[in-house]
Amino acid sequence: MIPTFLGITLVCFSLTRFLPGGPVEMRLMRMKGLAAQGEGGAAAAAQVKQVSAEYRKELEKQFGFDKPILRQYWDWLVVNRMGLKLASYDYPDRTAWQLIRDRIPVSLWFGVISFLLTYLLCIPLGIVKALRHRQAFDAVSSLLVFAAYAAPSFALAMLLKMVFCGTMDGLPDLFPIGGLSSDFGLPPTTFEFLLDRAWHMALPVACYVAGSFAMLTLMMKNSLLDQISADYVRTVIAKGATRRRAVWFHALRNSLIPIATGFGSMISLLFAGSIIVETVFEIPGMGRLSWDALVGRDYAVFLALLALTSVFQLIGNLISDIAYIIIDPRIDFARK
């Protein structure tokens, strides 16, 4: 995990330093734009152009870009705690961690609920599809699952908004068009808060779940079908066990091994959020923050988000490896 994390962050950190359009260029462009709009117009812009070399050096010193790249990386990683202590380029009065801290609860709401719904629905549905393979239920559910998998998340989000948010004439206005909560005149009760939060989260969570829901359902079905057709299942049935017992007490546990591989990406989604969904539904989460930081060249916030997301992804992969051992004791990573 450690060399992987260092490799990810070092490569991305280096790219932000060598690619054009960084914070120094953005600050100079803003300065030139303000000068051109003020009195003097072109003359003021020419004056800015003349002093831009000295001003650029001052900006590079301010951002720490005047140091060797490895020294910059060391300061970012160790001194500034993966950039979390650095001030945002767009919000100098706030650090990257302060901006991220305000968005983590929002992404956790969506991430945890999407994670639970995905696994609580996909595993039972995949089992039923496997047990009813090539029957009417399997065919109809596969059609719906493939449709959800094929629909891009941004298209699905816009479609749900048009159909259920009253943006088109003649269609019902059942859900809010965006945001995370309503404006309450008085502090809401716990029940009112949860009900309002569920009302706002219904459509975004549906978009969160759609893609991974289809993939995990089909993975669960195919994995269970492979285990049912294995020799050991036929041996269990030949010894007198019922098919139900062979499936639920023998095949099911081994079929969960491929499902455990999705823990890593799903756990990172708990914190990273979804850029597209949060942008369409105007949700102030981690995905929206990372997009705004990337577009605005706020590399202090973007790299801090990248580092946190990488850590969560690697922890998720570790949890997946541990889940392999729990599901199947025959797996031993320490064996040589």
N, C-alpha and C positions, 0 to 999 in steps of 0.2 A: 504493500500500500504506500509506503513512504517514497520509494523511487518513482512510482507511478504518479503520485501527487506532485513531486518535485518536477517531473518531466512535463506534466500538463501546465503547471503554473509558470515554469520557466519559459516554455515556448510561447504561451499567450502573453506573458509579460514582455518578452522581447518584441513580439509583433506590435504591441501598443507603442513601443519606443521607436520603431523603424518605419512603420506605415505612415504615409502622409495624412494630414487632417487631424493631428492630435490637438491637445488642449492649447498648446502654444500657438499653433496656426489659427485655431478658433478664436483665441483672445485677440490676435492681431487683426483678423477679419472683422471682428466686432468693433475694434478701435477705428479701423479704416472706414467702416460703414457709418459710424457715428460722426467721424470727421467730415465725410462727404455730405452728410445730411445737414451739418451745421453751417455756420457762416464761413464763407470762403470756398466751399465746394471742392473743386478740383485742386485748388491751391492748398487747402488743408490736407487733402488726401496725399498730395505730393510731399508735404512736410512730414506727415506720418511715415511715408515710405522712406524718407531720408534717415529718420531716427529709429526705423524698425530694427536695424541690425543691433544697436545697443539695447533696445527694448526687448528684443528676442533673447539676448544673453541674460538679461535680468529675469525674464520669465522662466528661462531654462533653469536658472539658479533657484528661483522660487519653487518650481516644481521638482527640483532635484535631478533634472535631466543633464546637468553638466558633469555628473560623476560617471565612471565606467559602468557598463551595463550590469556586471556581476555585483558591484557595490550597490547599485540601485536595487537589484533584486534582493540582496541581503537585508538592506534597510526595510524594504517592503515586507519581506517575510518575517523577520525576527524583530526588528526595532518597532515596526508599526503593526505587528500581529496580523499578518496577511492583509495589510492595508486597512484593517478595521479602524485603526486610530487616525488614519489620514482624513483631512478635511475634504469634503466634496468640492469639485471644481465649480459646479453650478450653485451650490449652497455653502459658501465658505464658513458660515457660522455653525454648520453641522458636520459631524464626522460620518464616514460611511456606515459605521455600526449604528449610529442613531437613526439614519434613514432606513437601514435594513430592519432594525428592531421594531419599528412602527409597522412594517409590512408583514413580518413573520406570522402574527396571529391570523391575518386575513388568509394567507396561503395555507396555513394549517387547517383552518376551517374546511376549505375545499379539498385539501389533500387527504386529510383523515377520512372524511365522509366518502370521497371518491374511492379511496383504498378499500374501505370496509364494504361499500356497495359492490365494487368490482369482484372481490373474492367471495363475498357471501352469495352473490348471484351467479357468477361464472362457474364455480365448482359444482353446485347442484345442477345447473342447467347442462353443463357438459356431461355429467353423469347420466342424466335422463336421456340426453341425445344418444349417448353410447349404448344405453340399454334398449333404446327404441330405434336403433340404427335402421335406416331405409324405410321407416314408417312415416305416416303423414305428419306427425309432430316433428320429426327430425327434418323433413323437407321444408315445412313452413318456417320453423325456427331458424334453419340455415339461411333461408332467403332473407329474413329480417337481420340476422347477424352479418351476412355479407353486405347488405345495404348500409348498415351502420359503419362497417369497416371501410367501405369504399368512399363514403362521404367525407370530404375534407372538413376539418373542425371549423374553419372559418365559414364555410358554406352552410354547415349544419347550424352554426350559431346564428347566422343571418336569417336562415329559414325559420328557426324557432322564434326569433324576434318578430318576423313578419306575421307568423300564424297566431302566436299567443300573446303578443304585446300590443295589439290594436294599432299597428302602424299602417295597416291597409284597411280600406273601407269594407265593411261587412264581416270582418273577422273579429272574434271576441278579444277583449282586453282582460286577460286572466292573470298575467304576471307583469311585474315592473320591467321597464325597458332597460334599466341598468342600475348600478349602485349596489350597495351591500345592506343598507338599512333604510327605514323610513324616518321621517322627521316626527318625533313624538313631542307633543306639547309638554307632557309631564314625564318623569322617568317611568319607563315601562316596567311591568312586572316580569318575572322570569319567564312565565308562560308566554306573555305577549312578545317578549324579545325573541324567544326561540321560534315562535310561530312566524314572526316577521322575517327572521333570518332564513328560515326554511322557504318562505315565499320568494325571497330574493335569490336564493341559491338553487332553486329547482332547475331552471334552464341551464345555467353555467355548469352545474354538476352533471347534467345529462350530456353536455358536450365533453366534459372531462372524461366521462366513463365510456363513451361510445367506441373509441378506437381500441383501447386496451380490453374492453369488455368482449369484443368480437374475437380478438386474438387469443385471449385466455380461455374463452369458451371452446373454441375449436381445438386448442392445445389440450385441454382437459379431455375432450371427447376422444381425440386421436390417441392420446396416451393410454386412456382406459381401454380402448379397443385393442391396442397392442398387447396390453397385459392380459386381457381376457383370452386372447388367442395363444398365449404363451403355454409352454409345456407344463409348467408347475400348476397352472390353474386346472388343466385337464386332469392332472394327477390327483389333485385335491377332490375333484368331482368323482373320479374313478374310485377313490377310497370311501365314497359314500356321502360326502358333503353335498348340500344343496347348492344350486347355482348362485342363489342369493348370498349364502355364506362365503362361497369362493370369491365372489365379487367384492363384498363389503369388508371381509376380514383378511383378504390376501391381495387381490389385484388393486384395490383402491389405494392402499398405502404406497405401493411402488409407482402408481400412476401420478402421484403428487410430486415426484422428483422434478419433472420439467417445469411444473408450476412454480417451484421455488426459485427458478432462475429469474423470475420477474420481480422478486423482492427489491433488487438493487435499484432498478429504474423507478419503481413505484415509490420507494422511500425517498429518493431524490425529488420526486414530484411533490411530495408532501411539503417541501420547503421551497422548491424552485418555482412552482406555479406554472401557468401556461400563458405565454405572451399573447397568443391570438385570442383566447377566450377572455382574458382579463381586459384586453383592449376593446373587443366588441361590446362587452357588457359593462365597461367603465368601472372595473373593480380595481381598487388600489392595492394590488398584491405584489409579490416579488417578481412575477413575470413582467408586469407593467413597469416596475422600477428598473429592471435590467434592460428593457427595450429603450426607455427614456435615457438611461445612462449611456447606452451604446450609440444612439442617435445623436445625443448631445456631446459625445466624446468625453463623458465624465468617467475616465478610466479608473479613478480612485474607487468609485462605487462599483463599476462593472467588474474589476478584478477581485474585489472583495466578495462579490456575489459568486463569481466563478470559483474562487477558492472554497467557499462554503458548500456550493453545489458539488464540487469534486469530492470533498470530504464525505458528504452524505452519500454520494454514489458509491464510494469505496467502502463505506461502512455497510451499505446495503448489500454489496457483493460479498462482504465477509459474513453477513447474516445469512445470505443464500448458501454459502459453503457450510455453515453450521447447520442449517436446515437440512442439507443433504444427509449429514451424519445422523440427525435425529430421525429422519424418515427412513433411511436405509442404513442400518449399522454396519453393513458390509463395506461401506465407503470409508476409507481410512487415508487421509491426506498425509499422515506421518509415515506411512509404510514406504519403504525403499525398495 
